[in-house]
């Protein structure tokens, strides 16, 4: 059914659940996966040019290392399951745009991504990359939601 799955990660535990779902689907369908981490664009909020140059390089290196760590989780999980995998990291101000762009460029036929299950005002104020992908993507999306404890409302 699905032959190429995209799984974006932000390194969170919920992204980990989406990764495991992606691996399971890939094994069941004989599909390959592409892992994606979107590195936020660097924005300057300081004064003094010497501060900016020094801090910018350290921040960029740290962000690249985090991206490699997050994508390493996907590579290892895929390798353990015998699933073909490639990974991509890119800088973009709006992660949802990167997700849709990579899914299209890589010819993915399903995007598997996590959602924190925020609703109402919390979703409005915090935004939702998942919601933006759902709104703008032409590619099918499987949303992995946060599990809830008994008696606890979703999104808590």
C-alpha angles and dihedrals in degrees: 000000000000117000105175123033128190118208118185117201135196094181094255125135089248090055086053089058090051090050091053091048089050092050091049092050092046092052093046093048101034087242133151125228139219118205119208135193119182114211112210115241115258114253124188117233099163140079127232118062094231090058092050097051094048096044096042093060093047092048092049092048091048092049091049091050091050090049091052091048093049093046090046088064089058094045092051094046091049093047092050090052094043092244122148109243141178127178136212133192123186141167116245135151092220114043094197090062091052092048093053093042095051092043090053096043092047093046092238115176097199135030115206113195142159127247125195090213096237115167140180119006094351090059091046094050098040096037124216125243088194091056091049091051090048090051098046108029125097089193118089115259130207111202118207108206131206110264116236132217119242110284094010116118117236117267096035 
